[in-house]
Amino acid sequence: MKRTRAPSGCANAPTGRGRAALAIARELAIAVTCAGCGDEVVGYFDGSGSGSSEGLADASGSVTASTTSSGGVDGTGSGSSDGSSSGDASGDPGFVPPGCFGDDFDNGVIDALWNTWAEQDASFAEVGGQLEFTAPTTGVWDTGVVGAYDYRFPFSVAQARMRVSVPPDPAVPVLVFLSVIDDLGNALSMQLGNGSVFASTGTARVLDYREEFPMTPYPQWIRIRGDADTIHFEVSDDGDAYTELVARPRIAPFDDAGALIMTQTYADDPNHTLVAVDDFQVCVE
């Protein structure tokens, strides 16, 4: 995959349909709640870049993980694509399934598969073989990366996973997200923070399911896996053997999906919490 460096502050800034896809991604109603706050919704993407807490309901609970799953697809990710390639004007080959693509964040440059954003005083960088996010100091604000147009994929028999190499301190109001999204406002998401892993789904920009799984210490890996009509939310300590937290009915076809990674601050955090992720990968059969 061709790697490019964009000007500081606008790395791989989206244009055309890429910009539209990013705007839609930022409208997704992915609610976040703090531990002990009950049903108070404290943030979600509202499309304006400002964060909001209007118009959402939240449901959370505590369930023990119990089922081990081997998953349906596998492959290796190293900042490249091993599916078929169609090519584009920039020289980036993009991704055409079946196959895998991924990013191990090992070259200090934001790869062309990502569009990026950073709000308020947040920042991001590839450092030491991982993607580091410095979370905003106030909420509700966020920073992250969303898959570029040439890295869309059908999420049917497929998986998206990443390693959370530096998780947020459970005591701070910061969450890290891995999500699979589409242009219709549908979303599958896992969040890690507050001493828990959260699984959630949203349909047409409305949250319809969210569940909390207290886990201390945190798992190293989180994975969203599609298998026919079921979506599996899974965690792992080694990236090989996964434990299923919950399985949910498929909420949408996700024929043209994208990946989203972000860090969100939902209340004041003056210490500029550092969160890092690594070994991101999508595989599609």
C-alpha positions in Angstrom: 0.0 0.0 0.0 1.3 3.5 -0.8 1.8 5.5 2.3 1.6 9.3 2.2 2.2 12.1 4.6 -0.3 14.9 4.7 0.2 18.4 6.1 0.2 18.7 9.8 -3.3 18.9 11.3 -5.1 17.4 8.3 -3.5 14.1 7.7 -5.2 12.3 4.8 -8.0 14.8 4.9 -11.0 13.5 3.0 -12.3 15.0 -0.2 -15.4 14.3 -2.2 -17.2 11.2 -1.2 -14.6 10.5 1.5 -15.5 13.8 3.2 -19.2 12.8 2.9 -18.5 9.4 4.5 -16.6 11.0 7.3 -19.5 13.5 7.9 -22.0 10.6 8.1 -19.7 8.6 10.4 -19.6 11.6 12.8 -23.4 11.7 12.9 -23.7 8.2 14.3 -25.6 8.0 17.5 -23.1 6.0 19.6 -24.0 6.9 23.2 -21.5 6.7 26.0 -22.3 6.5 29.7 -20.1 6.8 32.8 -19.9 4.1 35.5 -22.6 4.8 38.1 -24.5 7.3 36.0 -27.4 5.0 35.2 -29.2 6.0 32.0 -27.6 9.4 31.6 -26.3 9.7 28.1 -23.2 12.0 28.0 -22.2 12.0 24.4 -22.5 10.9 20.8 -21.6 11.9 17.3 -24.0 14.6 16.1 -22.5 15.6 12.8 -21.5 19.1 13.9 -18.1 18.1 15.5 -19.3 19.4 18.8 -20.7 16.4 20.6 -24.2 16.3 22.1 -26.4 14.5 24.5 -29.8 15.0 23.0 -32.4 12.5 21.9 -30.9 9.2 23.0 -31.8 6.5 25.5 -29.3 4.1 26.9 -29.6 0.6 28.3 -26.7 -1.0 30.2 -26.2 -4.0 32.4 -23.6 -6.4 33.8 -23.1 -9.8 32.2 -20.3 -12.3 32.6 -18.4 -13.4 29.6 -18.6 -17.2 29.0 -18.3 -18.5 25.5 -15.0 -19.1 23.6 -15.1 -18.6 19.8 -12.4 -19.3 17.3 -13.9 -16.9 14.7 -14.7 -17.3 11.1 -11.9 -15.5 9.2 -8.3 -14.8 9.8 -5.3 -13.2 8.2 -2.3 -10.9 8.8 -2.3 -7.2 8.9 0.7 -5.0 8.5 -0.4 -1.7 7.0 -1.4 -3.4 3.8 -4.2 -5.1 1.9 -4.1 -8.7 0.6 -7.5 -8.7 -1.1 -7.9 -7.9 -4.8 -6.9 -4.4 -5.9 -8.7 -2.0 -8.1 -6.3 1.0 -7.9 -7.2 4.7 -7.9 -5.8 8.0 -9.0 -3.6 8.4 -5.9 -1.8 5.1 -6.5 -3.3 3.5 -3.4 -4.6 0.1 -4.4 -7.4 0.1 -1.9 -9.2 -3.1 -0.9 -11.5 -5.5 -2.8 -12.6 -8.6 -0.9 -12.2 -11.4 -0.2 -9.1 -11.0 1.9 -7.7 -8.9 4.7 -6.3 -5.4 5.2 -4.9 -3.9 8.3 -2.5 -1.4 9.9 0.2 -2.1 12.4 1.0 1.6 12.7 4.8 1.0 12.4 6.0 3.7 10.1 5.2 7.0 11.7 2.8 8.0 9.0 -1.0 7.9 8.9 -1.7 5.4 6.1 -3.9 6.2 3.1 -6.6 3.8 4.4 -7.6 6.4 7.0 -9.4 9.8 7.2 -8.7 11.6 10.4 -10.0 14.2 12.8 -9.0 15.8 16.1 -11.3 18.1 18.1 -10.3 20.8 20.6 -6.9 20.1 22.1 -6.8 16.4 21.1 -4.0 14.9 18.9 -2.9 11.7 17.3 0.3 10.2 15.9 1.9 6.9 15.0 4.6 6.4 17.6 6.6 3.4 18.5 4.6 1.0 16.4 1.2 2.0 17.7 -1.4 4.7 17.0 -1.5 7.1 20.0 -4.4 9.4 20.8 -4.1 12.2 23.3 -7.7 12.6 24.5 -9.3 16.1 24.7 -9.2 17.7 28.2 -12.9 18.5 28.1 -16.0 16.6 27.0 -17.8 15.8 25.0 -15.0 15.8 22.3 -13.1 13.2 20.5 -10.3 12.3 18.0 -10.0 9.3 15.7 -9.7 7.7 12.3 -12.3 6.4 9.9 -11.8 4.2 6.9 -11.3 5.9 3.5 -13.7 5.2 0.6 -11.3 2.7 -1.1 -11.3 0.7 2.1 -15.0 -0.1 2.4 -16.0 -3.7 2.8 -19.1 -6.0 3.1 -19.5 -7.0 6.7 -21.3 -10.3 6.4 -18.9 -13.2 7.2 -16.2 -10.9 8.4 -14.4 -9.5 11.4 -12.8 -6.2 12.6 -10.4 -6.3 15.5 -7.6 -4.3 17.2 -5.3 -4.4 20.2 -5.8 -1.7 22.8 -2.1 -1.5 23.7 -2.5 1.5 26.1 -6.1 1.5 27.5 -7.5 4.5 29.3 -7.2 4.6 33.1 -10.5 3.3 34.5 -10.6 6.4 36.8 -10.7 8.9 34.0 -13.7 9.8 31.8 -12.2 8.5 28.5 -13.3 5.7 26.2 -11.7 4.0 23.2 -14.0 2.8 20.4 -13.8 0.2 17.6 -16.8 0.4 15.3 -18.2 -0.9 12.0 -20.4 1.7 10.3 -22.3 2.3 7.1 -23.7 5.3 5.3 -27.2 4.7 6.5 -26.2 5.5 10.1 -26.1 1.9 11.3 -23.3 1.0 13.7 -21.7 -2.0 15.6 -19.4 -0.8 18.3 -17.2 -1.9 21.2 -15.9 0.6 23.7 -13.3 0.1 26.4 -13.1 2.3 29.5 -14.5 2.9 33.1 -13.2 -0.6 34.0 -15.6 -2.2 31.5 -16.0 -3.3 27.9 -19.2 -2.1 26.3 -21.0 -3.6 23.3 -23.6 -1.5 21.4 -25.6 -1.3 18.2 -27.3 1.6 16.5 -29.9 1.6 13.7 -30.4 4.7 11.5 -28.4 6.9 14.0 -30.4 5.7 17.0 -28.9 3.6 19.7 -30.9 0.4 20.1 -28.7 -1.8 22.3 -25.8 -1.2 24.8 -24.5 -3.6 27.4 -21.6 -3.2 29.9 -19.2 -6.0 30.9 -17.0 -5.1 33.9 -13.5 -6.4 33.2 -10.4 -5.5 35.2 -7.7 -5.8 34.0 -8.9 -5.0 30.5 -8.6 -7.5 27.7 -5.8 -6.8 25.2 -7.9 -7.3 22.1 -11.5 -6.5 21.1 -13.2 -8.0 18.0 -16.5 -7.5 16.2 -17.3 -10.6 14.1 -20.1 -11.1 11.6 -21.5 -14.6 11.0 -24.6 -14.7 8.7 -27.4 -13.2 10.7 -25.5 -12.8 14.0 -22.9 -10.3 15.3 -20.5 -11.5 17.9 -18.7 -9.1 20.3 -15.5 -10.7 21.6 -12.4 -10.1 23.6 -9.0 -11.8 23.9 -5.8 -11.6 25.9 -3.5 -13.0 23.2 -5.2 -12.2 19.9 -5.8 -15.9 19.2 -8.4 -17.4 21.5 -11.4 -15.1 21.8 -14.2 -15.1 24.4 -17.7 -14.0 23.4 -19.2 -11.3 25.5 -22.6 -11.3 23.7 -24.1 -12.3 20.3 -26.8 -10.0 18.8 -29.0 -10.2 15.8 -27.7 -8.5 12.7 -29.3 -5.1 12.5 -28.5 -4.2 8.9 -26.8 -5.8 5.8 -23.6 -3.6 6.1 -23.0 -4.3 2.4 -20.7 -1.2 2.2 -19.2 -0.8 5.7 -16.3 1.2 7.1 -14.1 0.9 10.2 -13.9 3.6 12.8 -11.3 3.9 15.7 -11.6 6.8 18.2 -11.0 8.1 21.7 -13.7 10.2 23.4 -13.6 12.3 26.5 -17.0 12.7 28.0 -16.2 14.9 31.0 -13.3 17.1 32.2 -9.9 15.3 32.0 -7.2 17.9 32.6 -4.4 15.3 32.4 -4.6 14.7 28.6 -5.1 10.9 28.9 -3.0 8.9 26.4 -4.6 5.9 24.7 -2.9 3.7 22.1 -4.1 1.0 19.7 -2.2 -1.5 17.5 -2.7 -4.4 15.1 -5.9 -3.2 13.5 -7.3 -5.7 10.9 -10.4 -6.3 8.8 -10.9 -9.7 7.2 -13.7 -10.6 4.8 -14.7 -14.0 3.3 
